[in-house]
Amino acid sequence: MANSMAKTISTPIDRSRPVISIRGLKKGFGNMQVLKGVDLDVYHGENLVVLGRSGSGKSVLIKIMAGLLKPDAGTVSVLGRDIARLNTKELQALRTRIGFSFQNSALYDGMDVRANLEFPLVRNKRHLSHSQIDAAIAKVLDDVGLSQTLYQMPSELSGGQRKRIGIARTLILQPEIMLYDEPTAGLDPVTSVEINDLINEVQERYHTSSVIITHDLTCAKATGDRLVMLSEGQFLRQGSFEEVFDTDDPKVKNFYNYNFIAGS
Amino acid sequence: MAYNFHPYYLNKHLNMNFGRFFLRVYAIWQFITRFFREVLLPPYEYKEIINQFFQVGIRSLSIITLTGFITGVVFTKQSRSSLAEFGAASWLPSLIAIALIRALAPLVTALIIAGKVGSNIGAELGSMKVTEQIDAMEVSSTNPFKFLVASRILATTAIVPVLAIYMGFVGLMGAYMNVHHNEQTSFTSFFQSAFMKITFLDVWVLLLKSAVYGFTIGVAGCFNGYNADQGTVGVGRAANTAVVVSMFLIFIEEMIIVQLVNYFKHG
């Protein structure tokens, strides 16, 4: 089953151009060290999947990439800028080039779909006319296949629709990097496959580089050009899906077996 | 839990709570200084500030009208017999005006806004925090503190004085209707008599202390909501703490402001 879900769409990856470069990254909360010296490069045009169990530090890693958390040690360079050295204005400017899809979509409850999509646009591209805003909203909604939901409230949408609108909200600024935090968490298998396809379509249409945080192997196989496996704050293995799981390491084996037993 | 009563653990527990208390006070201080920084520095969130003025002001108007009117009527009814005993029933309009302008209007308005708006702010921001909507705002290059917090604190600070003046007026109208019903006093003579003892200082103090209460309500609601954690439990706690803390602080502030005003008035 896993093989039939392998990624088919692929954009050229430029391995000479890392868009995200992480060196010696450490992060802890209180006495608990979550990331223990992580090194990672994400290349231009690449979909990188970070796999790991719950609590392995995946979400912390992606939030550091977006500048939502500060590292304790190490450097995180995004699109050539060291995140820790940026002031608020510079960080805000950089964030317009990064899209972040949250685990629970994080749609603004008090706004309908249109207002959710309009919010980042009008705040970052103040020169746009009403017709340009309308066109941009129509385009991203069409891209995620939800044109009919324009005036619906988030509470009226299904889990899959909320994910799509969350992705549309990030796409409206045409980011160069997409960060997906558990894109298929809490979705049924059919909707998960649709979201996986959408991630690949986004890469194809918007020429984005992506980091996909997940513990779902089907998602990892369907969307990842390269996988890294995070365990106890360190990367265990990296490579293609087959390379990562072609090992006798019990942690990796267990992760693979339990995932597919649970998935089946 | 019995070990908690052992002197060693009790001492440790108290030290920990004191430590937490001072850390919290420091966090609130940082929150307030950040508010002033964000409010003074551009860009300004005009649209959201106006929206919050509407949310706090217009949406509280009906409950302020009702409670203000009832306060005026009840206070007049309760005071009449005592004043009549000393043959001072004619002082009723002045007494009501002094009570409303100096104490009741700002205090009752602030308590109502703390319950209605403070809890709403705490719950709304708390739920936005635990569902990552605040993070989503931040990654869309919007300053959530300026957009969510500064606008709300500004709104409560500016609107509570306006509502307190309004409640004072509605309370006096309630008092007038009661006085008119019993003593057939005319509208003009009631208000002439009511404002005889009210000075500009009283009105300024009303505006000042209402602004302080409004600021307190805004800070308590926003601080607890913005720092909410632990899921839905945290949201409930944020709403609850916002109300309890702001009501408690409003009474403390009332006491301090009255002392200060009396000191400056009479030396």
Interface residues (C-beta under 8 A of the other chain):
Chain A: K63 A66 G67 L68 T88 Q92 A93 R95 T96 I98 F100 F102 Q103 N104 A106 L107 Y108 D109 G110 F119 P120 R123 N124 R169 T170 L173
Chain B: E124 S127 M128 T131 E132 Q133 D135 A136 M137 E138 V139 S140 S141 T142 N143
